[in-house]
Amino acid sequence: MKKILFSFLCVSLLILTGCGKDDKSEIKRNVLNDIDKIRGYYQELEMEIVNNDDIYQYDVSVGYYKPDYYKVILKNKANGYEQTIIKNKDGVYVITPTLNKSFKFQSEWPYNNSQAYLLKSVKDELEKDKNVEITKSGDDYIFVTKNINYPNNPRLVKEKIVVGKDNNIKEVIVMDENNTALITVKYGKIDKSAEFDNDYFVVKEDKEKNDKTAMSEVPSLDNAIFPLYLPAGTVLANQEVINKDNGERIIMTFSGDKPFLLVEETANIYDEFTIIPTSGEPFLLIDTIASLTNESITWTSGGIDYYIVSDVLSQKELIEVAQSISTIPVMK
């Protein structure tokens, strides 16, 4: 009789707790399997990046086709500045329609860093983390993982992934050790059966966007834009202004314990679409995509080309100096 009563209580408990259907390992496996089954998808997202007191907001669209074809369009909501990242069999390209040019990288992007707006990146983080925390909130499941890879931003230490009951990711939040959200990506509706035209992942001039967004005037560099952050023991030693055919170039030399060179010049707008081979890796630098090497960082913002080079600064320090140079209006 006691055995019968005990069995009855166990069955009742299973019913009350959902008969074990919320088993964490099964939930995680279902999410991973659903993503892994996708042959190609298209999705629109919203991304917010916090940098000190500034907030940068993007509209993002992602096209993906197995095994590793990508097309990511990032549009800054504040100024409409748009760039496209394409990965195909020939390499990785960063296209800037306003300048009618593309940089070509021989890069491992997007696999060399975490990418909160890409399903495969989030999937890989979950898959490799054997100790991921899983909780339930209403109909959603919350995954928290520390298996993230942001080598140039040590403040980013954990990631919260919100998954709906349909196993679709709804939100990814990358946080610091105090659980402050520094990157937030809201996932929109997804087409998991997307089919793309043959030239969708081909790098080419987008004449329509170029015509609509090309700068009508070359901006003037009336004054140098100084970095708000300098490494300790580093000061401005010299500043030189050089006139170009289409604007100015300002060369600033910083000396001291951590010397570096900062060049600012009016950007060139190409008459014909131009692909420029470049070294380094694509790096999302707040309001634009930069080219990052071990000794330099190069980017364009607000019609101005920036170049920082140093054989002393670390990549983290290069990025900190670059992030402190901002002329882009931000969302508050």
TASULHU-V705485 format. One record per pair of residues at least 6 apart in sequence whose ideal C-beta (glycine too) atoms are under 8 Angstrom apart, sorted by the first residue. I is the first residue (numbers start at 1). GAP is how many residues later the second one is. D is the distance in Angstrom with one decimal. If there is no record, write none. Layout:
# TASULHU-V705485
i-><I:I>
gap-><GAP:GAP>
d-><D:D>
This chain:
# TASULHU-V705485
i-><14:22:24:27:27:28:28:28:28:30:31:31:31:31:31:31:31:32:32:32:34:34:35:35:35:35:36:38:38:38:38:39:39:39:40:40:40:40:40:40:40:40:41:41:41:41:41:41:41:41:41:42:42:42:42:42:42:42:42:43:43:43:43:43:43:43:43:44:44:44:44:44:44:45:45:45:45:45:45:45:45:45:46:46:46:46:46:46:46:47:47:47:47:47:47:47:47:47:47:48:48:48:48:48:48:48:49:49:49:49:49:49:49:49:50:50:50:50:50:51:51:54:54:54:55:55:55:56:56:56:56:56:56:56:57:57:57:57:58:58:58:58:59:59:59:60:60:60:60:60:60:61:61:62:62:62:62:62:62:63:63:63:63:63:63:63:64:64:64:64:64:65:65:65:68:69:69:69:70:70:70:70:70:70:71:71:71:71:71:71:72:72:72:72:72:73:73:73:74:74:74:74:74:74:75:75:76:76:76:76:77:78:78:78:78:78:79:79:79:79:80:81:81:81:81:81:82:82:82:82:83:83:83:83:83:83:84:84:84:84:84:85:85:85:85:85:85:85:86:86:86:86:86:86:87:87:87:87:88:88:88:90:90:91:91:91:91:92:92:92:92:92:92:93:93:93:93:93:93:94:94:94:94:94:94:95:95:95:95:96:96:97:97:97:97:97:98:98:98:98:98:98:99:99:99:99:99:100:100:100:100:100:100:100:100:100:101:101:101:101:101:102:102:102:102:102:103:103:103:103:103:103:104:104:104:104:104:105:105:105:105:105:105:107:107:107:108:109:109:110:110:110:111:112:112:113:113:113:114:114:114:114:114:114:114:114:115:116:116:116:116:116:116:117:117:119:122:122:122:122:125:125:125:125:125:126:126:126:126:126:128:129:129:129:132:132:132:132:133:133:133:133:134:134:134:134:135:135:135:136:139:139:140:140:140:140:140:141:141:141:142:142:142:142:143:143:143:143:144:144:144:144:145:145:145:146:146:146:148:148:148:148:148:150:150:151:152:152:152:152:152:153:153:153:154:155:155:155:156:156:156:156:156:157:157:157:158:158:158:158:159:159:159:159:160:160:160:160:161:161:161:161:162:162:162:162:162:163:163:164:168:168:169:170:170:171:171:171:171:172:172:172:172:173:173:173:173:174:174:174:174:175:175:176:203:204:205:210:214:215:215:218:218:218:218:218:218:219:219:219:219:219:219:220:220:220:221:221:221:221:221:221:221:221:221:224:224:224:224:225:225:225:225:226:226:226:227:227:227:227:227:228:228:229:229:229:229:230:230:230:231:231:231:231:231:231:232:232:233:233:233:234:234:234:234:234:234:234:235:235:235:236:236:236:237:237:237:237:238:238:238:239:239:239:239:240:240:241:241:241:242:242:242:242:243:244:244:246:246:247:247:248:248:249:249:249:249:250:250:250:251:251:251:252:252:252:252:253:253:254:254:254:258:258:258:258:259:259:260:260:260:260:260:260:260:261:261:261:261:262:262:262:262:263:263:263:263:264:264:264:264:265:265:266:266:266:267:267:267:267:268:278:278:279:279:280:280:280:280:280:281:281:281:282:282:282:282:283:283:283:283:283:283:284:285:285:285:285:285:286:286:286:287:287:287:288:288:288:289:290:290:290:290:291:291:291:292:292:292:294:295:295:295:295:295:296:296:296:296:296:297:297:297:297:297:297:297:298:298:298:298:299:299:299:300:301:301:301:301:302:302:304:306:306:308:308:308:310:310:313>
gap-><6:114:110:107:114:98:104:106:115:137:92:95:110:112:132:136:138:91:94:95:133:134:84:85:87:88:87:26:28:81:154:26:27:154:23:24:25:26:153:154:155:156:21:22:23:78:149:150:151:152:153:19:20:21:22:148:149:152:154:18:19:76:144:145:146:147:148:15:16:17:18:144:145:14:15:16:17:72:140:141:142:143:11:12:13:14:139:140:142:10:11:13:27:69:70:136:137:138:139:7:8:9:10:135:136:137:6:7:8:9:133:134:235:237:6:130:131:132:133:235:272:232:272:276:275:276:277:20:22:230:231:272:274:275:19:20:21:274:16:17:18:19:15:16:18:12:13:14:15:57:125:11:12:8:9:10:55:56:57:7:8:9:131:133:137:138:6:7:54:55:56:129:131:136:19:18:19:132:15:16:17:40:48:131:13:14:15:16:129:130:12:13:14:45:46:9:10:11:8:9:10:11:210:215:6:7:6:211:212:252:254:209:250:251:252:253:208:223:249:250:133:17:206:207:220:247:15:16:127:131:11:12:13:14:205:206:9:10:11:13:122:7:8:9:10:24:197:204:6:7:9:115:116:117:6:22:23:114:113:114:115:14:113:13:14:15:16:12:13:14:15:17:190:9:10:11:12:110:182:8:9:11:188:195:197:6:7:108:111:6:204:109:112:113:116:117:112:115:116:117:171:205:168:169:170:171:201:105:110:114:169:170:171:172:173:174:169:172:173:174:175:101:171:172:173:174:172:173:174:175:179:188:99:171:172:173:174:173:174:175:176:177:186:173:174:175:173:172:173:8:10:11:10:37:169:36:37:38:7:11:34:35:36:42:45:60:6:6:43:56:58:67:69:55:68:50:37:39:47:50:20:22:23:24:34:6:17:19:21:35:19:16:17:18:11:12:13:15:9:10:11:12:7:8:9:10:6:7:9:6:25:26:22:23:24:25:30:21:22:24:18:19:20:21:17:18:19:20:14:15:16:17:13:14:16:11:12:13:8:9:10:11:26:6:24:164:131:140:163:164:167:29:163:166:162:21:22:27:18:19:20:26:27:18:19:20:16:17:19:21:13:14:15:16:11:12:13:15:8:10:11:12:7:8:9:10:11:6:7:6:19:22:18:16:17:13:14:15:16:11:12:13:15:8:10:11:12:7:8:9:10:6:7:6:72:69:68:63:55:54:88:28:29:48:49:51:85:28:47:48:83:84:85:27:28:46:20:26:27:28:29:43:44:45:83:15:26:28:40:39:79:100:102:10:26:99:35:94:95:97:98:96:97:91:92:94:95:24:28:91:25:26:27:82:86:90:25:26:23:24:25:20:21:22:23:24:25:26:19:20:21:16:17:18:16:17:18:19:13:14:15:11:12:13:14:10:11:7:8:9:6:7:8:9:6:21:22:20:22:18:19:17:18:14:15:16:17:13:14:15:10:11:12:9:10:11:12:6:8:6:7:8:52:54:55:59:51:53:48:49:50:52:53:58:61:46:47:48:49:44:45:46:59:42:43:44:45:40:41:42:43:39:40:37:38:39:33:36:37:38:37:13:20:12:14:11:12:13:16:18:10:11:12:7:8:9:10:6:7:8:9:14:36:6:12:14:34:37:38:37:40:42:14:39:41:11:12:13:10:7:8:9:32:6:7:8:23:26:27:21:14:15:16:18:23:11:12:13:14:22:9:10:11:18:21:22:25:7:8:9:10:6:7:23:6:24:25:26:27:25:26:23:16:19:10:13:14:7:8:8>
d-><6.3:6.5:4.4:6.2:5.7:6.4:6.7:6.6:7.3:5.5:7.8:6.9:7.8:7.9:5.6:5.1:7.8:5.9:6.3:5.6:4.5:7.7:5.3:7.2:8.0:4.5:7.1:7.7:7.8:7.2:5.1:7.2:5.3:7.8:7.8:6.1:4.1:6.6:7.5:4.8:6.8:6.6:7.6:7.7:5.4:7.0:5.6:6.1:5.1:7.9:5.2:7.3:7.1:5.2:7.8:7.3:4.7:4.1:7.9:7.2:5.1:7.7:6.6:6.2:7.3:4.4:7.2:7.3:7.1:5.0:7.9:4.4:7.4:7.8:4.4:7.4:6.9:5.4:5.6:6.3:5.4:5.7:7.1:7.1:6.3:7.0:7.2:4.6:7.4:7.2:4.4:5.3:7.7:7.4:5.9:7.1:7.1:4.8:7.8:6.1:7.2:5.1:7.6:7.3:4.6:7.9:7.3:4.6:7.9:7.6:7.1:5.5:7.8:6.1:8.0:7.8:7.0:4.9:7.5:5.4:6.0:7.7:7.0:4.4:5.9:4.9:6.8:6.9:7.3:5.3:5.5:7.7:5.9:7.1:7.6:4.3:7.0:5.0:5.1:6.3:6.0:6.5:7.7:4.6:6.3:6.7:7.0:5.5:7.7:5.3:7.5:7.3:4.7:7.3:7.4:5.3:6.4:6.5:7.9:7.1:4.2:7.8:6.9:6.2:6.4:7.5:5.6:7.9:7.6:7.2:7.3:7.8:6.0:7.0:6.3:6.5:5.7:4.7:6.8:6.9:4.2:6.6:7.5:7.6:6.7:7.4:5.2:7.9:6.4:5.7:6.9:4.4:7.9:7.2:7.7:6.6:7.7:5.0:7.0:5.6:7.7:7.5:7.7:7.3:7.3:4.5:7.4:5.5:7.9:7.2:6.8:7.7:6.3:4.8:6.0:6.1:7.8:7.6:6.0:6.4:6.9:7.0:6.9:6.9:7.8:7.8:6.2:7.6:6.9:6.7:6.1:6.6:5.4:8.0:6.7:5.1:7.9:7.4:4.3:7.7:7.9:6.9:7.1:5.6:7.8:7.3:6.3:6.8:7.3:4.6:6.8:5.9:7.9:5.6:7.7:6.6:7.2:7.7:4.6:7.1:7.5:7.9:7.9:5.4:6.2:5.6:7.2:7.3:4.4:7.6:4.4:4.9:6.4:4.9:6.9:5.4:7.3:4.7:7.2:6.5:4.7:7.3:5.4:5.0:7.7:7.7:4.3:6.6:7.6:7.2:6.5:5.5:4.3:4.9:5.6:7.5:7.6:5.1:5.8:5.8:7.5:7.9:5.8:7.0:5.5:6.5:6.6:6.7:5.6:7.1:6.2:4.3:7.4:7.2:5.4:6.9:5.1:7.1:4.7:7.4:6.1:5.8:7.4:7.3:4.9:7.0:7.8:5.3:7.9:4.6:7.9:6.1:7.9:5.4:6.8:5.0:6.6:6.2:7.8:6.9:6.6:6.0:7.4:7.9:5.2:6.4:7.8:6.4:5.3:5.7:7.7:6.0:7.9:7.9:6.6:5.6:6.4:6.9:5.7:6.4:4.6:4.7:5.7:7.9:7.5:7.6:4.1:7.0:7.1:4.5:5.5:5.4:4.7:7.6:5.0:6.8:7.8:6.1:6.3:6.0:5.4:5.0:5.8:8.0:6.6:6.1:6.1:6.2:7.8:6.9:5.2:4.4:7.1:3.7:5.4:6.8:4.8:7.5:7.9:7.1:4.2:7.7:6.2:7.1:5.6:8.0:7.4:4.8:8.0:7.2:6.6:4.5:5.4:6.4:5.8:7.2:6.8:7.6:4.6:8.0:6.3:7.4:5.9:7.8:7.2:4.2:8.0:6.6:6.2:7.2:5.3:7.7:6.9:5.3:7.1:6.4:4.9:7.7:6.5:7.5:6.9:5.0:6.9:4.1:7.5:7.9:7.2:7.5:5.5:5.7:5.4:8.0:7.9:7.6:7.4:4.7:7.9:6.5:5.1:7.4:6.8:6.2:7.2:7.1:6.2:5.3:7.6:5.3:7.8:7.8:6.4:6.9:5.2:7.2:7.8:7.3:4.4:6.6:6.2:7.6:5.4:8.0:7.1:4.6:4.2:7.6:7.8:5.7:6.7:5.2:7.3:6.4:5.1:7.5:5.6:7.1:6.8:5.4:6.4:7.8:7.6:4.6:7.3:4.9:7.2:5.2:7.7:7.3:5.8:4.0:7.7:5.6:6.5:6.0:6.7:7.2:3.5:7.9:6.6:6.3:5.6:5.3:5.1:5.2:7.7:7.2:7.1:7.3:5.8:7.9:6.9:4.0:6.4:6.7:7.1:7.2:8.0:6.5:4.4:7.8:5.9:6.3:7.0:5.9:6.8:6.3:4.8:6.3:6.4:6.2:7.5:5.7:6.0:7.4:7.7:7.7:7.0:4.9:7.8:4.5:5.1:4.0:7.5:5.3:5.8:7.5:3.8:6.9:8.0:7.2:7.9:6.7:3.7:7.0:5.8:7.7:6.6:7.6:4.6:3.3:6.6:5.3:7.2:4.1:6.0:4.7:6.8:7.5:6.6:6.6:5.4:6.1:7.5:5.6:5.0:6.4:4.0:8.0:8.0:7.3:4.3:6.7:7.2:5.1:7.6:7.2:4.7:6.0:7.4:5.4:6.8:4.4:7.7:7.0:7.9:6.8:7.0:6.2:6.6:6.6:2.8:6.6:6.1:6.6:7.4:3.8:7.7:7.2:4.7:7.0:7.0:7.7:5.4:7.3:4.4:7.6:7.6:7.7:5.8:5.2:7.4:6.8:7.2:5.4:5.7:6.7:6.5:6.0:5.9:6.6:3.5:7.1:5.5:7.8:7.1:7.9:7.1:5.1:7.0:7.3:7.4:5.3:7.6:7.8:7.2:4.3:7.8:5.8:7.2:5.7:8.0:7.0:5.2:6.7:6.4:7.4:5.3:5.3:6.1:4.8:7.7:5.3:7.8:7.6:5.6:4.5:5.2:3.9:7.4:7.8:7.4:5.3:7.7:5.4:7.6:6.9:7.8:6.9:4.8:7.2:4.1:7.3:7.5:7.8:7.4:5.4:7.2:5.8:6.7:5.9:7.2:7.9:5.8:7.3:4.5:5.1:6.1:4.9:7.3:5.4:6.2:3.6:6.8:7.0:4.6:7.1:6.5:7.3:7.3:6.4:6.0:6.3:5.6:7.9:8.0:6.8:6.3:4.3:7.6:7.1:8.0:7.8:5.2:8.0:4.7:6.6:5.1:7.4:6.9:4.9:7.8:7.7:5.4:6.8:7.2:8.0:7.7:6.7:6.0:4.9:6.0:7.4:7.0:6.5:5.8:5.9:6.0:7.9:6.9:7.3>
